[in-house]
Amino acid sequence: MSAGRIGCMTTPAQGSRIPEGALYACDNSKFGSDGRGRYWPGAEAWFAWLRRTVERYGPDRCLWALAPDQPFDAAGTLTESLPWLARIRDLGMPAAYAAQDGCDAPGLLPWDDFDVLFLAGSTEWKLGPVAEQLAREAKARSKGVHMGRVNSRIRLGIAEWFGCDSADGTYLAFGPDKNLPKLLSWLDELDGRPSLIGGTHPLPAPGAPSSTPPARADLDRRSMPDHEAATRLKKHPLTARTDPAPALPTLRGTRARTR
């Protein structure tokens, strides 16, 4: 974190402290460590926590805050998120919106109301061609892109290929002394690939055919808690958790603060 490659992701369930100077992002616990939102405190309590967080750590270090969503439910997410996106922005934080399976249907992505597209949904969807096209459209619209539950080198590479600015997972929560060097080597490897990070692959127009690399059988398909996460940006890192467990990756050089 002090080197600027890893930041903190925090949630209402954590109560963890963000280290001095570290960038952070705010998840909402709607998915939760059990995948069912067991730690979701309710909308008003969540927003009170969000306000306290930004008052304590400031909006300038906040990369985004994720609006309440309905995991795996695109229509439900739209209904749940819309009342909160403007309120997040009013706190001075970029508002993130959770993209779920089926959100590419007409009217289910309120593009003008959010700043960061958060690729949520099922594993198969988030790694598939629709998620890729939406990620590229978000970048064409000058929005940030984040991928959740990224916990392997291959999945990190897919997030990079899609143009994601950041990612989260629990890789460092399990054996941080062993896994931190591995994670940093993954980031070094991606940093050394100008064809992906340097932008020599132009973004296709919205709706263009997918260029997703073929799926790999060794993709890590475990479901990862949203509250033990880390991320990393190319120049400005992203999100991770701050108490006992460290963090995972993200990939691009621009901050998610795009408004």
C-alpha angles and dihedrals in degrees: 000000000000089000090055098242099104131040137180133271113197134185137190090259096058110061087195127154121244110225118246111277096005120134115236143191129204120229119189107224092236089127095033133175091297095048090241103081096253090157097048104124097197129271100279094045090047092052092047088053090049092052092049091049095053092044090053100042103022131240095260093072094045114101095187146323120226116231118228111279142178107243113237091001115102097183092044091050091054091052093046098044105042097076091053107043096081091043090055090051090049088061088059093253125123109249118234123204123205112234110210135186107293097019090125089075112111114283098010098105114063094202096176093053102057138051104202129042108217110202101219125145127090122339093246092051098045091053094044138093097268092055089048093052092048091049091052092046089051090053090048087054090052094249129137122249127210129183120207128213098025109160109149139056091248095051090046088053091052091051088051091049091052089054097250117171093206146002139194137209143135100259094119094043089072110060101343094182090057099035102043093071089048092050093048090050090054090052092047089051093051091045088058095055107087092178088070108026100027093062101242088137103074118221111257121233115267109281094023117143115279122258095192112153115244116279115261122222091222095061110136103246099179116128109242128208114249093221100064101057146134139187143184137203127202095245101001115035125222141211140342138137122272110208123072098328123064125211156263139233153301133172131208138077104239126078118243089240097106106147 
